[in-house]
Amino acid sequence: MDSAGVVMFFVRLFLGGAVSFFAILVWSKTRDRMWTTLALGMVVQFAGTVYDMLLSMGLAYFESAMLFGIPVLQFLFYVVPPALFITAFVFYLLKHYWKM
């Protein structure tokens, strides 16, 4: 990996860590379903970034089950955060527009 790639990984780690830190702060201060799922999505996305970094730098190797030729753990890190974001936005719409 070239130096630009390493710098980008560290920028992603720093910014993702900051977002996750503030997401956990929001998560601890509110019990609203929308904020909780949004914060959880950010934390899972940061975990995926750390996972990608460890794999690409060769610092760790995770034996993962395969599903249709796709590693399940990697698939979850790509699918779960957007699913949680969608869920958070649906909770917002339900709360503010359909008065759930």
Secondary structure, 3 states (H helix, E strand, C coil): CCHHHHHHHHHHHHHHHHHHHHHHHHHHHCCCHHHHHHHHHHHHHHHHHHHHHHHHHCCCCCCCCEECCEEHHHHHHHHHHHHHHHHHHHHHHHHHCCCC
